[in-house]
């Protein structure tokens, strides 16, 4: 005798889906959790901040809609995971150390031999290139609008704590993070 099991939940009907709006205060309440999660995965605090802001941007612009089928934190963490995966895929082509095409006269790979004897100090041409890049970046920061420039100088260049920067500029913590995000976006464009 076979028993048939009835499904315990009704199948998901896309026509009955209604998005639940998410308030800014609710997003900000989960910000620290999301930033910590992103930092554990990316090992870069600034990049973690940017990815979390990308999550907020997706939610506020309507590209992601909260259906209420899970906790808000779980839903935001899921979006964050996808943003991190997208970022890792985007950067995957830039960090490759595989030079298996270069072979020496004796048939050995030059990549492994060169890496074994490479000096840990940067070469003079690398130092010059880094100085030039730094000068260019500082010039671009100085060319930012005043509100964004001040935030970059205090928080990033002078590495002042968030609270101190907020008191100095008389802005909220959320506004500080929005300004930092906008400044970084302008510098990357």
PyMOL commands that set and color helices and strands:
alter all, ss='L'
color gray80, all
select helices_A, chain A and resi 14-16+24-29+31-42+45-61+72-94+110-117+124-142+146-157+162-169+173-188
alter helices_A, ss='H'
color red, helices_A
deselect
rebuild
show_as cartoon
